[in-house]
Amino acid sequence: MDIEQLKQLQDVDVQIADIFQEKNALEETLRNDEEAFRVAELTVDEFNKNYEQLESEKKAKEAEIQQTTEMIKRWDARLKEAKSGREYQAFMREINGAKRDISEIENAVLKIMEELDKIDSTRNDEKHKIEEIGQRLQQTAEQSKTRISLLAKRIQELEVQKNAIAKNITPSMLSMYEQIKKQRQTAIVGVKKSICQGCHVNIPPQLFNEVIMNSKIILCPHCQRILYYVEDTAVEEQKPKRNKKAV
């Protein structure tokens, strides 16, 4: 019978699955941290570009204010030398227009400064995030990579063990096992007190007797898993002990 070999095979498969789960979890955590670190760096770079662009705009507008202020000074000087009312009014229009331009530019500068403050604040938050993730990666990355390497090696060892066990199982039974495992994850389960330990449904008495006999492969009629008998140790423990007769 292939039952014992199938049980051994399933035990190895369970170990492989558990190790894969741990390995995948470590790899996912490591990938997430590395991705978060990369995204935070890109975000800071983008903030830096925006900050530099706004700083350039701010300087350009401040230079424009300076130039317009110098023009106002020149017009003001010429205003004092105006020889007619029309010339005086023309200079005044230029001066007033320039002052309005300066006011608008100053408002634009204030908005840029507010935007710079927002960017700087958000950029600092991202920098703190980079520091936190960087520290976490520094502390855990090497440990995680070492653990992942050990788990991968252990999986290879178990795969060798699994192949050795599989050689002792008939191809048809091995194929049945693999098909059931794909559908149910657990392909072979015990029957205890007439109850399938896979789906927890009662097995018919005649079928349960056949499982106990262990003379052929029996599938659960409900979940289609391969069944094997599990002795009810509680029954043995509950048997009354005979009292020793007094001598």
PETAPE-V147793 format. One record per residue. N is the residue number from 0. RES is the residue in one small letter. SS is DSSP state (H for helix, E for strand, C for the rest). OMEGA is omega in degrees with one decimal (999 if undefined). Layout:
n->N res->RES ss->SS omega->OMEGA
n->N res->RES ss->SS omega->OMEGA
//
This chain:
n->0 res->m ss->C omega->-178.4
n->1 res->d ss->C omega->-173.7
n->2 res->i ss->H omega->-177.0
n->3 res->e ss->H omega->178.1
n->4 res->q ss->H omega->178.4
n->5 res->l ss->H omega->177.7
n->6 res->k ss->H omega->177.9
n->7 res->q ss->H omega->179.8
n->8 res->l ss->H omega->-179.4
n->9 res->q ss->H omega->177.0
n->10 res->d ss->H omega->178.9
n->11 res->v ss->H omega->179.0
n->12 res->d ss->H omega->178.7
n->13 res->v ss->H omega->177.8
n->14 res->q ss->H omega->179.5
n->15 res->i ss->H omega->-179.5
n->16 res->a ss->H omega->179.5
n->17 res->d ss->H omega->-179.5
n->18 res->i ss->H omega->176.8
n->19 res->f ss->H omega->-179.2
n->20 res->q ss->H omega->178.5
n->21 res->e ss->H omega->-179.5
n->22 res->k ss->H omega->-179.5
n->23 res->n ss->H omega->179.1
n->24 res->a ss->H omega->178.4
n->25 res->l ss->H omega->-179.8
n->26 res->e ss->H omega->-179.9
n->27 res->e ss->H omega->178.4
n->28 res->t ss->H omega->179.8
n->29 res->l ss->H omega->178.6
n->30 res->r ss->H omega->-179.1
n->31 res->n ss->H omega->179.1
n->32 res->d ss->H omega->-179.7
n->33 res->e ss->H omega->178.7
n->34 res->e ss->H omega->178.1
n->35 res->a ss->H omega->178.6
n->36 res->f ss->H omega->-179.4
n->37 res->r ss->H omega->-179.7
n->38 res->v ss->H omega->179.4
n->39 res->a ss->H omega->178.0
n->40 res->e ss->H omega->178.5
n->41 res->l ss->H omega->178.8
n->42 res->t ss->H omega->178.4
n->43 res->v ss->H omega->177.8
n->44 res->d ss->H omega->179.5
n->45 res->e ss->H omega->177.1
n->46 res->f ss->H omega->179.2
n->47 res->n ss->H omega->178.9
n->48 res->k ss->H omega->179.4
n->49 res->n ss->H omega->-179.8
n->50 res->y ss->H omega->-179.9
n->51 res->e ss->H omega->179.4
n->52 res->q ss->H omega->179.5
n->53 res->l ss->H omega->176.8
n->54 res->e ss->H omega->177.8
n->55 res->s ss->H omega->177.8
n->56 res->e ss->H omega->-179.5
n->57 res->k ss->H omega->179.0
n->58 res->k ss->H omega->179.3
n->59 res->a ss->H omega->179.8
n->60 res->k ss->H omega->176.4
n->61 res->e ss->H omega->176.6
n->62 res->a ss->H omega->177.9
n->63 res->e ss->H omega->177.3
n->64 res->i ss->H omega->-180.0
n->65 res->q ss->H omega->179.5
n->66 res->q ss->H omega->-179.3
n->67 res->t ss->H omega->177.5
n->68 res->t ss->H omega->178.0
n->69 res->e ss->H omega->177.7
n->70 res->m ss->H omega->178.8
n->71 res->i ss->H omega->179.4
n->72 res->k ss->H omega->-179.9
n->73 res->r ss->H omega->178.4
n->74 res->w ss->H omega->179.4
n->75 res->d ss->H omega->177.8
n->76 res->a ss->H omega->179.2
n->77 res->r ss->H omega->178.6
n->78 res->l ss->H omega->-178.6
n->79 res->k ss->H omega->-178.6
n->80 res->e ss->C omega->-177.8
n->81 res->a ss->C omega->-175.9
n->82 res->k ss->C omega->179.0
n->83 res->s ss->C omega->178.1
n->84 res->g ss->H omega->179.9
n->85 res->r ss->H omega->179.6
n->86 res->e ss->H omega->179.0
n->87 res->y ss->H omega->-179.5
n->88 res->q ss->H omega->179.2
n->89 res->a ss->H omega->178.9
n->90 res->f ss->H omega->179.5
n->91 res->m ss->H omega->177.8
n->92 res->r ss->H omega->179.0
n->93 res->e ss->H omega->-178.9
n->94 res->i ss->H omega->-179.8
n->95 res->n ss->H omega->177.5
n->96 res->g ss->H omega->179.1
n->97 res->a ss->H omega->178.5
n->98 res->k ss->H omega->176.9
n->99 res->r ss->H omega->178.4
n->100 res->d ss->H omega->179.5
n->101 res->i ss->H omega->-179.8
n->102 res->s ss->H omega->179.0
n->103 res->e ss->H omega->-179.9
n->104 res->i ss->H omega->179.4
n->105 res->e ss->H omega->176.1
n->106 res->n ss->H omega->178.0
n->107 res->a ss->H omega->178.5
n->108 res->v ss->H omega->178.9
n->109 res->l ss->H omega->178.0
n->110 res->k ss->H omega->177.8
n->111 res->i ss->H omega->-179.9
n->112 res->m ss->H omega->176.6
n->113 res->e ss->H omega->179.5
n->114 res->e ss->H omega->177.3
n->115 res->l ss->H omega->178.6
n->116 res->d ss->H omega->179.4
n->117 res->k ss->H omega->180.0
n->118 res->i ss->H omega->-178.1
n->119 res->d ss->H omega->179.4
n->120 res->s ss->H omega->-179.9
n->121 res->t ss->H omega->178.9
n->122 res->r ss->H omega->177.8
n->123 res->n ss->H omega->176.5
n->124 res->d ss->H omega->179.3
n->125 res->e ss->H omega->177.7
n->126 res->k ss->H omega->176.5
n->127 res->h ss->H omega->178.6
n->128 res->k ss->H omega->178.3
n->129 res->i ss->H omega->179.9
n->130 res->e ss->H omega->-179.0
n->131 res->e ss->H omega->-179.5
n->132 res->i ss->H omega->179.3
n->133 res->g ss->H omega->178.3
n->134 res->q ss->H omega->179.4
n->135 res->r ss->H omega->178.7
n->136 res->l ss->H omega->180.0
n->137 res->q ss->H omega->-177.4
n->138 res->q ss->H omega->-170.0
n->139 res->t ss->H omega->-173.1
n->140 res->a ss->H omega->-178.4
n->141 res->e ss->H omega->177.9
n->142 res->q ss->H omega->-179.5
n->143 res->s ss->H omega->-179.4
n->144 res->k ss->H omega->177.5
n->145 res->t ss->H omega->179.5
n->146 res->r ss->H omega->178.8
n->147 res->i ss->H omega->178.7
n->148 res->s ss->H omega->179.0
n->149 res->l ss->H omega->179.6
n->150 res->l ss->H omega->178.2
n->151 res->a ss->H omega->178.4
n->152 res->k ss->H omega->179.5
n->153 res->r ss->H omega->177.4
n->154 res->i ss->H omega->178.1
n->155 res->q ss->H omega->178.9
n->156 res->e ss->H omega->-179.9
n->157 res->l ss->H omega->177.1
n->158 res->e ss->H omega->176.1
n->159 res->v ss->H omega->178.1
n->160 res->q ss->H omega->179.6
n->161 res->k ss->H omega->179.9
n->162 res->n ss->H omega->178.9
n->163 res->a ss->H omega->178.6
n->164 res->i ss->H omega->-176.8
n->165 res->a ss->H omega->179.8
n->166 res->k ss->C omega->-178.7
n->167 res->n ss->C omega->-178.9
n->168 res->i ss->C omega->179.8
n->169 res->t ss->C omega->-178.0
n->170 res->p ss->H omega->-179.4
n->171 res->s ss->H omega->179.4
n->172 res->m ss->H omega->178.8
n->173 res->l ss->H omega->178.3
n->174 res->s ss->H omega->178.0
n->175 res->m ss->H omega->179.7
n->176 res->y ss->H omega->-177.4
n->177 res->e ss->H omega->179.7
n->178 res->q ss->H omega->179.1
n->179 res->i ss->H omega->-178.9
n->180 res->k ss->H omega->178.9
n->181 res->k ss->H omega->-177.0
n->182 res->q ss->H omega->-170.7
n->183 res->r ss->H omega->-175.1
n->184 res->q ss->C omega->176.2
n->185 res->t ss->C omega->-173.4
n->186 res->a ss->C omega->-175.9
n->187 res->i ss->E omega->-175.7
n->188 res->v ss->E omega->179.0
n->189 res->g ss->E omega->173.4
n->190 res->v ss->E omega->-177.7
n->191 res->k ss->E omega->-177.3
n->192 res->k ss->C omega->178.7
n->193 res->s ss->C omega->-178.0
n->194 res->i ss->E omega->175.3
n->195 res->c ss->E omega->-178.1
n->196 res->q ss->C omega->175.9
n->197 res->g ss->C omega->-178.5
n->198 res->c ss->C omega->176.9
n->199 res->h ss->C omega->176.7
n->200 res->v ss->C omega->-179.7
n->201 res->n ss->E omega->175.7
n->202 res->i ss->C omega->177.1
n->203 res->p ss->C omega->-175.3
n->204 res->p ss->H omega->-178.2
n->205 res->q ss->H omega->179.2
n->206 res->l ss->H omega->178.6
n->207 res->f ss->H omega->177.4
n->208 res->n ss->H omega->178.6
n->209 res->e ss->H omega->177.3
n->210 res->v ss->H omega->180.0
n->211 res->i ss->H omega->-179.2
n->212 res->m ss->H omega->176.5
n->213 res->n ss->C omega->-177.8
n->214 res->s ss->C omega->179.0
n->215 res->k ss->C omega->179.4
n->216 res->i ss->C omega->179.5
n->217 res->i ss->C omega->176.2
n->218 res->l ss->E omega->175.2
n->219 res->c ss->C omega->-179.0
n->220 res->p ss->C omega->-176.6
n->221 res->h ss->C omega->-175.9
n->222 res->c ss->C omega->176.5
n->223 res->q ss->C omega->173.9
n->224 res->r ss->C omega->176.2
n->225 res->i ss->E omega->-174.3
n->226 res->l ss->E omega->169.2
n->227 res->y ss->E omega->-173.5
n->228 res->y ss->E omega->175.0
n->229 res->v ss->C omega->-179.3
n->230 res->e ss->C omega->178.5
n->231 res->d ss->C omega->-176.9
n->232 res->t ss->H omega->-179.4
n->233 res->a ss->H omega->179.8
n->234 res->v ss->H omega->179.6
n->235 res->e ss->H omega->-178.1
n->236 res->e ss->H omega->-176.6
n->237 res->q ss->H omega->179.2
n->238 res->k ss->C omega->-178.4
n->239 res->p ss->C omega->176.7
n->240 res->k ss->C omega->178.5
n->241 res->r ss->C omega->177.8
n->242 res->n ss->C omega->177.9
n->243 res->k ss->C omega->178.3
n->244 res->k ss->C omega->179.5
n->245 res->a ss->C omega->-179.7
n->246 res->v ss->C omega->999
//
